[in-house]
């Protein structure tokens, strides 16, 4: 009986030690941290970009631009977007809805980068072209490129030209010319 009491005492002591150690560890464990604010959406972590076409960053695109003889930049934005946001110095412009109608204008022997404002439309068109056998190497957004420090080319519409030699009275130049010619007979 004495042996049983001794074993029971040892078991109880071991159990107490284990419980005390676990309780002490629980008291010393740091409280769970508050959830961190979600990271801002960038081209590298954009969950909405679900295309197979690689989304390029500025450095990757600049490396491709170093060999323009191998590259075709296909800008699929509307003209008003090109004017508003700017673009790259040289590109083929075919709007998204017209790409499949104008496939014969797109060379198959060049690497192709598709371009839109934030690369989503460019990614979709890149997937279509790659599925048709074109050599699409990536998609880029001009606004992403600019956000990463890249410089875009902006084309300002020219100012309206003043008519040269227009009469001060406001009469059309053709009427003045005709009157001069008729008076010279």
Secondary structure as a PSIPRED ss2 file (coil, helix, strand):
# PSIPRED VFORMAT (PSIPRED V4.0)

   1 X C   1.000  0.000  0.000
   2 X H   0.000  1.000  0.000
   3 X H   0.000  1.000  0.000
   4 X H   0.000  1.000  0.000
   5 X H   0.000  1.000  0.000
   6 X H   0.000  1.000  0.000
   7 X H   0.000  1.000  0.000
   8 X H   0.000  1.000  0.000
   9 X H   0.000  1.000  0.000
  10 X H   0.000  1.000  0.000
  11 X H   0.000  1.000  0.000
  12 X H   0.000  1.000  0.000
  13 X H   0.000  1.000  0.000
  14 X H   0.000  1.000  0.000
  15 X H   0.000  1.000  0.000
  16 X H   0.000  1.000  0.000
  17 X H   0.000  1.000  0.000
  18 X H   0.000  1.000  0.000
  19 X H   0.000  1.000  0.000
  20 X H   0.000  1.000  0.000
  21 X H   0.000  1.000  0.000
  22 X H   0.000  1.000  0.000
  23 X H   0.000  1.000  0.000
  24 X H   0.000  1.000  0.000
  25 X H   0.000  1.000  0.000
  26 X H   0.000  1.000  0.000
  27 X H   0.000  1.000  0.000
  28 X H   0.000  1.000  0.000
  29 X C   1.000  0.000  0.000
  30 X C   1.000  0.000  0.000
  31 X C   1.000  0.000  0.000
  32 X C   1.000  0.000  0.000
  33 X C   1.000  0.000  0.000
  34 X C   1.000  0.000  0.000
  35 X C   1.000  0.000  0.000
  36 X C   1.000  0.000  0.000
  37 X C   1.000  0.000  0.000
  38 X C   1.000  0.000  0.000
  39 X C   1.000  0.000  0.000
  40 X C   1.000  0.000  0.000
  41 X C   1.000  0.000  0.000
  42 X C   1.000  0.000  0.000
  43 X C   1.000  0.000  0.000
  44 X C   1.000  0.000  0.000
  45 X C   1.000  0.000  0.000
  46 X C   1.000  0.000  0.000
  47 X C   1.000  0.000  0.000
  48 X C   1.000  0.000  0.000
  49 X C   1.000  0.000  0.000
  50 X C   1.000  0.000  0.000
  51 X C   1.000  0.000  0.000
  52 X C   1.000  0.000  0.000
  53 X C   1.000  0.000  0.000
  54 X C   1.000  0.000  0.000
  55 X E   0.000  0.000  1.000
  56 X C   1.000  0.000  0.000
  57 X C   1.000  0.000  0.000
  58 X H   0.000  1.000  0.000
  59 X H   0.000  1.000  0.000
  60 X H   0.000  1.000  0.000
  61 X H   0.000  1.000  0.000
  62 X H   0.000  1.000  0.000
  63 X H   0.000  1.000  0.000
  64 X H   0.000  1.000  0.000
  65 X H   0.000  1.000  0.000
  66 X C   1.000  0.000  0.000
  67 X C   1.000  0.000  0.000
  68 X H   0.000  1.000  0.000
  69 X H   0.000  1.000  0.000
  70 X H   0.000  1.000  0.000
  71 X E   0.000  0.000  1.000
  72 X E   0.000  0.000  1.000
  73 X E   0.000  0.000  1.000
  74 X E   0.000  0.000  1.000
  75 X E   0.000  0.000  1.000
  76 X C   1.000  0.000  0.000
  77 X C   1.000  0.000  0.000
  78 X C   1.000  0.000  0.000
  79 X H   0.000  1.000  0.000
  80 X H   0.000  1.000  0.000
  81 X H   0.000  1.000  0.000
  82 X H   0.000  1.000  0.000
  83 X H   0.000  1.000  0.000
  84 X H   0.000  1.000  0.000
  85 X H   0.000  1.000  0.000
  86 X C   1.000  0.000  0.000
  87 X E   0.000  0.000  1.000
  88 X C   1.000  0.000  0.000
  89 X C   1.000  0.000  0.000
  90 X C   1.000  0.000  0.000
  91 X C   1.000  0.000  0.000
  92 X E   0.000  0.000  1.000
  93 X E   0.000  0.000  1.000
  94 X C   1.000  0.000  0.000
  95 X C   1.000  0.000  0.000
  96 X H   0.000  1.000  0.000
  97 X H   0.000  1.000  0.000
  98 X H   0.000  1.000  0.000
  99 X C   1.000  0.000  0.000
 100 X H   0.000  1.000  0.000
 101 X H   0.000  1.000  0.000
 102 X H   0.000  1.000  0.000
 103 X H   0.000  1.000  0.000
 104 X H   0.000  1.000  0.000
 105 X H   0.000  1.000  0.000
 106 X C   1.000  0.000  0.000
 107 X C   1.000  0.000  0.000
 108 X C   1.000  0.000  0.000
 109 X C   1.000  0.000  0.000
 110 X C   1.000  0.000  0.000
 111 X E   0.000  0.000  1.000
 112 X E   0.000  0.000  1.000
 113 X E   0.000  0.000  1.000
 114 X E   0.000  0.000  1.000
 115 X E   0.000  0.000  1.000
 116 X E   0.000  0.000  1.000
 117 X C   1.000  0.000  0.000
 118 X C   1.000  0.000  0.000
 119 X C   1.000  0.000  0.000
 120 X H   0.000  1.000  0.000
 121 X H   0.000  1.000  0.000
 122 X H   0.000  1.000  0.000
 123 X H   0.000  1.000  0.000
 124 X H   0.000  1.000  0.000
 125 X H   0.000  1.000  0.000
 126 X H   0.000  1.000  0.000
 127 X H   0.000  1.000  0.000
 128 X H   0.000  1.000  0.000
 129 X H   0.000  1.000  0.000
 130 X H   0.000  1.000  0.000
 131 X H   0.000  1.000  0.000
 132 X C   1.000  0.000  0.000
 133 X C   1.000  0.000  0.000
 134 X C   1.000  0.000  0.000
 135 X E   0.000  0.000  1.000
 136 X E   0.000  0.000  1.000
 137 X E   0.000  0.000  1.000
 138 X E   0.000  0.000  1.000
 139 X E   0.000  0.000  1.000
 140 X E   0.000  0.000  1.000
 141 X E   0.000  0.000  1.000
 142 X H   0.000  1.000  0.000
 143 X H   0.000  1.000  0.000
 144 X H   0.000  1.000  0.000
 145 X H   0.000  1.000  0.000
 146 X H   0.000  1.000  0.000
 147 X H   0.000  1.000  0.000
 148 X C   1.000  0.000  0.000
 149 X C   1.000  0.000  0.000
 150 X C   1.000  0.000  0.000
 151 X C   1.000  0.000  0.000
 152 X C   1.000  0.000  0.000
 153 X E   0.000  0.000  1.000
 154 X C   1.000  0.000  0.000
 155 X C   1.000  0.000  0.000
 156 X C   1.000  0.000  0.000
 157 X C   1.000  0.000  0.000
 158 X C   1.000  0.000  0.000
 159 X C   1.000  0.000  0.000
 160 X C   1.000  0.000  0.000
 161 X C   1.000  0.000  0.000
 162 X C   1.000  0.000  0.000
 163 X C   1.000  0.000  0.000
 164 X C   1.000  0.000  0.000
 165 X C   1.000  0.000  0.000
 166 X C   1.000  0.000  0.000
 167 X C   1.000  0.000  0.000
 168 X C   1.000  0.000  0.000
 169 X C   1.000  0.000  0.000
 170 X C   1.000  0.000  0.000
 171 X C   1.000  0.000  0.000
 172 X C   1.000  0.000  0.000
 173 X H   0.000  1.000  0.000
 174 X H   0.000  1.000  0.000
 175 X H   0.000  1.000  0.000
 176 X H   0.000  1.000  0.000
 177 X H   0.000  1.000  0.000
 178 X H   0.000  1.000  0.000
 179 X H   0.000  1.000  0.000
 180 X H   0.000  1.000  0.000
 181 X H   0.000  1.000  0.000
 182 X H   0.000  1.000  0.000
 183 X H   0.000  1.000  0.000
 184 X C   1.000  0.000  0.000
 185 X C   1.000  0.000  0.000
